[in-house]
Amino acid sequence: MASEIGWYLYAFLSHEDLPPLRGIDGHSPLNLITENGIAALASPVSLAEFGEEALRRNLENLRWLEEKACLHEAIVEAALAKGPVLPMKFGTIFLDAETIRAVIRRNAPRIRDGLEFLRDKEEWGVKGFVNPEALQAAVLKNDAALLALSREASAKPAGQAFFLRRKIKEGGLTKSLEREETLTRAFLEAIQTTVVDLAAHPPLLPEAPRGERIVLNLACLVRREGVEAFLRAVEQWTRGHGDEGFRFAASGPWPPYHFVPRLDHEG
């Protein structure tokens, strides 16, 4: 029969300071499980709530998920305030503390290297947005060939002008997409010197404000002393290309979830 109690793992730490918080269930104490000089921040949880089947059900409960995700994040961020951490993804659960010690033993060099690599660094998110109508208007305004077609259409009879304007619209769309790709690539090149590493993710279309589309979704690892330069580069790029419907927004700092080395969690 499965144990009634499991262990929820939040992070591996470079220190042994317990955050002054309760665990993700709201009442259990946080614990440090140590092995080979590495500390794992964890807390006991009921498998009736966090076991495999129960967790699958609870993840469909948005109220439960929001509450627990916020608690998970608060615990990881409190630990991060004391020093580097390797944060675990939400819902990382083991049946006993000994299994966590075994994970540490198998992964000790990677955990130590990861903690050292993340020392004095922060994760920041960057999303790039474009307003397609504004971008297309800017392209039509600045493209010599399209401007010439527009002048030609103005001098033609209605029937001929209709086909020319359709050609202008199609050309504007094609060149807008080309310009979008060029600017996105140029933005990546512009911030490259201000980051240690970055990870790109698929744009999340439902998150875009009305009238805009997400064209870039990044996680950036930035040295703490370089954050100001990084944020300035993002802001300057937005100012420089805002008239083309582009804007870039940075958020953070966040725990460095996207820069944790791959660990062997098998028992």
N, C-alpha and C positions, 0 to 999 in steps of 0.2 A: 504493500500500500504506500502511495506517495506521501512524503512528509507534508504536514500541514503548514510548515513554515519554510519559506525560501529566503534568499538574500538578494536584495535589489542593489545593483552596482551602479554608482554614479560616475566615478572617475578614479584614475590612478593619480597619486599626488607626489610632489617633490618635497613635501613637508608632512608633519604630523599634527597639524592644528585642526581640530574639529570645528566646523562652523557651529555657531550657537543656535542651531535649528533642529527641529524634529524631522523624522524621515518622511517619505512620500505618502505614508498612510496617515500622517498628521499627528501621530502620538508616539511611535517607536523612536528610540534614541538612534542617532547616527553612531557608527562604529568604524574603527580603523582595523582592517585585516592586513597584517604585515607579513612579508616574506622576502627574504633576500634584500633587506633594506628598502623595499618598496611598499608603500602604503596604498591600500585600496579603500576608498570611502564607500561604505555600504550601510544598509539598515535591514533588519528583518521585516518581512511582509507576509501576510496571509496568502497562501496559495488559493484560497477560496476567492480572492480578489485578483491576484496577480499570477496565478498558474496559467499554463498555456491556453486552456480552453476558456477560462474566465477572462483572461486578458484579451483574447480575440473578441469576446462579446463586449467587453467594456470599451474597446477601441471604437465601437460603433455608437457609443453614448457620448455625444459631443460635450455635454456638460461635465461628465466625468473626465474625459480626455483633456479638456481645457484646464480643469482644476489640477490634475496630476502633472500635466506638462509644465504648468507654472511653478509647482512645487519642485519638480525636478530641476528646472532652470535656476530657481532661486538657490538651491543647494549647491549646484555646480558653480554659479557665479560667486557665492560666498567663499567657496574653497579657492577659486581663482584669485580672489582678492589677497590671499596669503602667499601665492606663488604659482608656478606653472602647474597645470593639470592636463591629463589626457582624458577628456570627457567621453563617457560612453553614451551611445544613443538611448533614447527613451525606451524603457521596457527591457533592459538588459538584466536578466534574472537568473540566479543559480539556485540549485536545490540546497546547497550547504556551503559553509565558509571554506571547507577544505578544497572544494572545486575551484574557488577563486584563488586560493594559494597555488593550486596546480597551474592555473592560467598564468600567474605571475612567474612561476618557475620556468615554464616553457617560453615565455616572452620577455624575460628580464632584460636582455640587451636592447631589444626594440623599445621597451618601455622607458628605460633609462635614456637612450638616445633621443627618443621623442620628447621627453620632458626637457632635456637640455636644449634641443633644437627650438622648442617653443618659449624658452626663457626670454623675458623682456620683449615678447611679441604679442600682437593682438590680431584677432580676426575681425574684419570689417566686410559688410555686404555692400555691393554696388549693383544697382539696377539702372539700365539704360532705357529711356522711353522715347518714342517718336510719335509725333502727330502726323499721320500720312498726308493729310490735306495740306498742312503747312509746308511739309517737305516738298510735295509736288508743286505747290505754288512757287517755292523758292527755285526749284529746278526750271520751271517754265520761264521764270523771270530772268534767269542767268544763262540759259543755254542758247547759244547763237543760232544753231540750226532750227530749234523749235520757235525762236522769235521770228526767224525769216519765214517759216511756214505760217505763223500767225498773221504776219503782214500780208502774205500772199492770199490767205483765206479772206482777209478783210476786203481785198480787191476783186474777189471772184463772185459770180452769181451764186444764189442761195444753194443750188444743187451741188455745185463744185465745192463751195465752201464747207458744206456738211461733211463731205468725205475728207477734206483737208483737216477739219477740226477733229474728226475721229482719229485721223492719223496722229495729230498732235497729242491727243489724250493718251493713245496707246504708247507713243514715244515717251511722253512724260512719265507714265507709269513705269516703263522699263528703266528709264534713267533714274527715277526716284529710288528704285530697288538697288540699282548699282551704287548710287550715292549713299544709301543707307549702309550697304556693305562696306564701302570705303571708309565712311566715318566711324563705324563700329570698330573696324580693324585699326584705324588711326588712334582711336581712344585707347585701345589696349596697348598700343605701342607707347602712347604718351604717359601712361601710369606705370609702365613696366619698371622704370627706374626707381619708383617710390615703393615698390612692394618686394617682399622676399619670395613669395610664391602666390599663385592664384589658381582657383578652380572654377571652371565655367559649368553652368547648369542650364538645362533647357529653360527658355523663357516661360513664365507662368502667366498665360494670357488672361485668366480671370482676375488677376490682381491689378491689371492696368486700369488707371482712371479712364473715365468716359472720353472717347475721342482719341485715346493714345493706345499704343501697342508696345509691349515690352520686347526689346531687341537684344538685351544683354542682362544676364543674371550671374553675378560673380561672387565668390568668396575670396577675399584678399587677406593674406598674412602680411602684417606691417610691423616693422620695428617700432617700439613704443616712442623712441625719440624721433621717428620719421612720420608720425601720424599727421602732424600739422602740414607737412609738405604734401602728403598723400591727399588730404582733404582739400588743400589749395589747388592741386592739379585737377581734381574732380570738378571743383567749382569753376575754375578758369575755363575748362573745356565746355562746360554748360554755357557760360557767358559767351564764349566764342562761336557757338553753333546754335544758340537759342533761336536765331532768326530762321533757321532751317527746320524748326520743329523738334529739335533734339534737346533732351535734358538728362542728366545723370544724377542719381541720388545715392548718397552713402549712408549707411546705418551701422551702429555698433558703439563700443566694441562688444563682441560676443565671445563666448568660450570657443576655442578653436576646433570645433567638431570636424571641419572639413580637412584638417591637417593631422589627424591622428593616424599613426602607422597601422597597417593591417595586422591584427593580432589573431593568434590561434586560440579560439574559445572552446575547442572540442575537449570533452572530458576524457 
